[in-house]
Amino acid sequence: MDAQTQLELEAAAFRRLRDHLQKRTDVQNIDMMNDTGFCRNCLSRWYQEAANERGIEMSKDEGREAFYGMPFSEWKDKYQTEATAEQKAAFAKSHS
């Protein structure tokens, strides 16, 4: 496989992951962090960092909006729930 094809396949897989997570608003970021060690915020930060490394100015909020498909504050208001004591305990254990 040539490098351009690999790049295009990786980009397509990333877009599919982003679109999937935009639809799965029932999956909370803390659950993703507890199960996988990364969440939507991590992905949006990696996107922002990749842009910045290429000389494209992108703020944290702009990176999040690009990944969430809406301003982060709007997403939080619509979909984020308060973390349970169990979720917080699992987070503390996995990030100690």
C-alpha positions as CSV (number, residue, x, y, z in Angstrom):
1,M,0.0,0.0,0.0
2,D,1.4,3.4,-0.9
3,A,1.6,6.2,1.7
4,Q,-1.2,8.3,0.2
5,T,-3.6,5.4,0.3
6,Q,-2.7,4.6,3.9
7,L,-3.2,8.3,4.8
8,E,-6.6,8.3,3.1
9,L,-7.7,5.1,4.9
10,E,-6.6,6.4,8.3
11,A,-8.4,9.7,7.7
12,A,-11.6,7.8,6.7
13,A,-11.3,5.6,9.8
14,F,-10.9,8.7,12.0
15,R,-14.0,10.4,10.4
16,R,-16.0,7.2,10.9
17,L,-15.0,7.1,14.6
18,R,-15.8,10.8,15.0
19,D,-19.2,10.4,13.4
20,H,-19.9,7.3,15.4
21,L,-19.2,9.1,18.7
22,Q,-21.3,12.1,17.6
23,K,-24.2,9.7,17.3
24,R,-23.5,7.8,20.5
25,T,-24.2,10.6,22.9
26,D,-25.3,8.0,25.4
27,V,-21.6,7.1,25.9
28,Q,-20.1,9.4,28.5
29,N,-16.5,10.6,28.3
30,I,-15.8,9.3,31.8
31,D,-16.9,5.8,30.7
32,M,-14.6,6.0,27.7
33,M,-11.7,7.2,29.9
34,N,-12.3,4.4,32.4
35,D,-12.6,1.7,29.6
36,T,-10.1,2.9,27.0
37,G,-7.9,5.6,28.6
38,F,-9.1,8.2,26.1
39,C,-12.3,10.1,25.3
40,R,-13.7,12.7,22.9
41,N,-11.7,15.5,24.6
42,C,-8.5,13.5,24.0
43,L,-9.4,13.0,20.3
44,S,-10.3,16.7,19.9
45,R,-7.0,17.7,21.6
46,W,-5.0,15.4,19.3
47,Y,-6.8,17.0,16.3
48,Q,-6.0,20.5,17.6
49,E,-2.4,19.6,18.2
50,A,-2.0,18.1,14.7
51,A,-3.4,21.3,13.2
52,N,-1.1,23.4,15.3
53,E,1.9,21.3,14.4
54,R,1.1,22.0,10.7
55,G,1.0,25.8,11.3
56,I,-2.8,25.9,11.5
57,E,-4.0,28.0,14.4
58,M,-6.7,26.2,16.3
59,S,-7.8,26.8,19.8
60,K,-9.0,24.1,22.3
61,D,-12.6,25.2,21.7
62,E,-12.2,25.1,18.0
63,G,-10.7,21.6,18.1
64,R,-13.6,20.4,20.3
65,E,-16.2,21.9,18.0
66,A,-14.6,20.2,15.1
67,F,-14.8,16.9,16.9
68,Y,-18.1,17.2,18.7
69,G,-19.9,18.8,15.8
70,M,-21.1,21.6,18.0
71,P,-19.7,23.9,20.6
72,F,-18.5,21.8,23.6
73,S,-20.7,23.8,26.0
74,E,-23.8,22.9,23.9
75,W,-22.8,19.2,23.8
76,K,-22.3,19.2,27.6
77,D,-25.7,20.8,28.2
78,K,-27.5,18.3,25.9
79,Y,-25.7,15.1,26.6
80,Q,-23.3,15.1,29.5
81,T,-24.6,13.6,32.8
82,E,-23.1,14.0,36.2
83,A,-20.6,11.2,36.9
84,T,-21.6,8.7,39.5
85,A,-19.6,7.9,42.5
86,E,-18.7,4.5,40.9
87,Q,-17.5,6.2,37.7
88,K,-15.4,8.7,39.7
89,A,-13.9,5.9,41.8
90,A,-13.1,3.9,38.6
91,F,-11.5,7.0,37.1
92,A,-9.4,7.6,40.2
93,K,-8.3,4.0,40.2
94,S,-7.3,3.9,36.6
95,H,-5.5,7.3,36.6
96,S,-3.5,6.9,39.8
